[in-house]
Amino acid sequence: MPAGGGPLLQVFFIPNPSAFARTAFIEALRRAGVGVAARPAGPNPRNLLPRSRRYPSSSRVALRVSAPLSQIVKVIIKVSANRGADLLACLVAVKHGQRNCPDGLTFVQRNAARLGSPPDVTWAFDGAGSDDRDRINPIAITTFLRSVLLQPYGSAFRAALPIVGVDGSLATLGKGTPSVGRIQAKPGNRVAFTSLTRGIAGASNLVGYIQAESRRTLVFANLINIIPLTSALPEVFSIFDDQQLVNGAVQQVY
């Protein structure tokens, strides 16, 4: 990080979650003054754990309550935490009595269809939209976004979206313009390079809501694909800048 460069947010993949949890838990206990004989790092002796059916008769010493789903979704969407989105598809599968993550996608698409995104134009091959076969069209996604606002969870979903010029993956977009804080949207990219000077953006998308100058709420979808690239990240970011110019104009005019 350069000196004076401001905060930097990175999302990292933990290759061994159980080992990470062991270390974090032991260190947290020791910070709280609890003596722990086990080493923070090392194998997890699962054979020492009691069988699951014995837990109800054990004496509880602590309880860890998960954050509400609205907060988990907010963390995932604000920074495009793809692995978290994939995990949600797995949890959907479990909710419906299935054990395989891809089974959750059936229910994801079924719910999308219920909200106006028909199955003949909506294709979800993973939970994060990171599969090159994923497909949707502008009418389907805007109909979906409009319907979401009418659901009990609509306000939580909208609050989870990055805000232009304010937070998440859109924190630096549109800075110094009147649309700061008035556009909530989710970006999505599929970019590949064959060299430093040759590549293609298979998709560069931005969808969400605009709080127009007239105080109306507008739903929008900027879906762009097959964009030739002649440089690396700077050119990719310029696509978002162009999309923001369009959205900013809409926000002021309407």
Buried (B, 14 or more C-beta within 10 A) or exposed (E): EEEEEEEEEEEEEEEEEEBEEBBEBBEEBEEEEEEEEEEBEEEEEEEEEEEEEEEEEEEEEEEEEEEEEEEBBBBBBBBBBBBBBBBBBBBBBEEEEBEEBBBBBBBBBEEBBEBBBBEEEBEBEBBBBBEEEBBBBBEBBBBBBBBBBEEEEBEBBBBBBBBBBBBBBBBEBBEEBEBBEBBBBBBBBBBEBEEEEEBBBEBBBBBBBBBBBEEEEBBBBBBEEEBEBEEBEEBBEEBBEEBBEEBBEBBBEE
